[in-house]
């Protein structure tokens, strides 16, 4: 399997080993656009791999902070209680850049920037930018993707 993410059309494609499109999902990338720099709150471009899969077997809407489940399950009430949280829900696919000087090492290191593909509340609109750098997905879509890929799966992010 391979993942292609197209920022301009806000879609993630899951490609099988023969190069055929297996599934397409709407996503939400960074509201500030694309960029590599630490602290930019932009989605990094280029070749990446899935470095870690986090949250296997957790219930839908499990809340994560710093890649650890908090014990909370997201609900609209919890969202109203903590309106400033950047909700990371259900599963995490942690990305690592593969291109030294572009998205790996130094101030452009995707993994050190904590860039993930992760779940989000159902109220978050997909198909338009809105995150602070990560790739957001609908929780059920993310579970399907999570179960289809392995650590080491290639992820290409293109403008």
C-alpha positions in Angstrom: 0.0 0.0 0.0 0.9 3.6 -0.5 -0.8 6.9 0.4 -0.9 10.0 -1.8 -2.2 13.2 -0.2 -3.2 16.1 -2.5 -3.5 19.4 -0.7 -5.2 21.3 -3.5 -8.2 19.0 -3.6 -8.0 17.9 0.1 -8.0 14.2 -0.7 -6.1 11.2 0.5 -5.7 8.3 -1.9 -4.9 4.8 -0.7 -3.0 3.0 -3.6 -2.6 -0.7 -3.7 0.7 -2.5 -4.6 -0.3 -2.7 -8.3 -0.7 1.1 -8.4 -4.5 1.1 -8.4 -6.7 3.4 -6.4 -8.2 1.4 -3.6 -10.0 4.2 -1.7 -10.2 8.0 -1.7 -10.9 10.0 1.5 -11.7 13.7 2.1 -9.2 15.3 4.5 -8.5 18.7 6.1 -4.9 19.9 6.0 -3.4 23.1 7.6 -5.4 26.3 7.4 -2.1 28.2 6.9 -1.2 26.1 3.8 1.9 24.1 3.2 5.4 24.6 4.7 8.3 22.7 6.2 9.5 24.9 9.1 9.1 24.1 12.7 6.5 26.4 14.3 4.9 27.3 10.9 1.6 25.4 11.6 1.7 24.3 8.0 1.4 20.9 6.4 4.8 19.6 5.2 5.2 18.4 1.6 7.2 15.6 0.1 8.0 12.0 0.7 7.2 10.6 4.1 6.7 7.2 5.8 4.4 6.1 8.6 6.8 5.9 11.6 4.3 4.8 14.2 0.7 3.6 14.4 -0.9 4.7 17.7 -4.3 3.8 19.1 -5.0 0.3 17.8 -8.2 -1.1 19.3 -9.3 2.2 21.0 -12.9 3.2 20.8 -14.0 5.8 18.3 -13.5 9.3 19.6 -10.7 8.3 22.1 -8.9 11.6 23.0 -5.1 11.8 22.6 -2.8 14.4 24.0 0.9 13.9 23.2 0.1 10.6 21.6 -1.3 9.2 24.9 -5.0 8.5 25.5 -6.4 10.9 28.1 -9.1 8.6 29.3 -11.7 10.9 27.7 -14.1 10.1 24.9 -14.9 13.1 22.7 -18.4 14.4 22.8 -19.9 17.8 21.8 -20.2 18.6 25.5 -16.4 17.9 26.0 -15.8 20.1 22.9 -17.7 23.0 24.5 -15.9 22.5 27.8 -12.4 22.8 26.1 -13.0 24.9 23.0 -9.3 25.7 22.4 -8.1 22.1 22.2 -6.8 20.8 18.9 -8.7 17.5 19.0 -6.7 14.4 18.1 -9.1 11.4 18.1 -9.4 7.7 17.6 -6.0 6.8 15.9 -2.7 8.4 15.0 -0.5 7.7 12.0 2.8 9.6 12.9 4.7 10.7 9.9 8.4 11.0 9.3 10.0 12.8 6.4 12.4 11.0 4.1 14.1 14.0 2.5 17.0 15.4 4.6 17.0 19.2 4.6 13.5 19.3 3.2 11.3 17.4 5.6 13.8 15.5 7.7 16.3 16.8 10.3 16.9 20.3 11.7 14.0 22.8 11.6 12.1 21.0 8.9 11.8 17.6 10.6 8.2 16.3 10.1 8.4 13.8 12.9 9.8 16.3 15.4 7.0 18.7 14.4 4.5 16.0 15.5 2.7 15.8 12.1 0.1 13.1 12.1 -2.8 11.7 10.1 -5.5 11.6 12.9 -9.2 11.6 13.6 -11.2 14.6 14.4 -14.7 15.5 15.7 -17.6 14.9 13.4 -18.3 18.6 13.4 -15.0 19.4 11.7 -15.5 20.1 8.0 -13.6 17.9 5.6 -12.5 19.0 2.1 -11.1 22.3 3.2 -8.0 23.4 5.2 -8.5 23.8 8.9 -5.8 22.0 11.0 -2.6 23.4 12.5 -0.4 21.2 10.3 -1.7 17.7 10.6 -4.0 15.8 8.2 -7.4 15.4 9.8 -9.8 12.6 8.8 -13.3 11.4 9.7 -12.8 8.8 12.5 -14.4 5.9 10.6 -12.3 6.7 7.5 -9.2 6.9 9.6 -9.9 3.5 11.2 -10.3 2.0 7.7 -7.0 3.6 6.6 -5.2 2.6 9.8 -6.2 -1.0 9.4 -5.0 -1.0 5.7 -1.4 0.3 6.2 1.7 -0.7 8.1 4.6 1.2 9.8 6.9 2.1 6.9 4.1 2.7 4.4 5.0 5.5 2.0 3.1 8.8 2.2 3.5 11.4 -0.5 2.1 14.9 0.3 1.8 17.1 -2.8 0.5 20.7 -3.2 
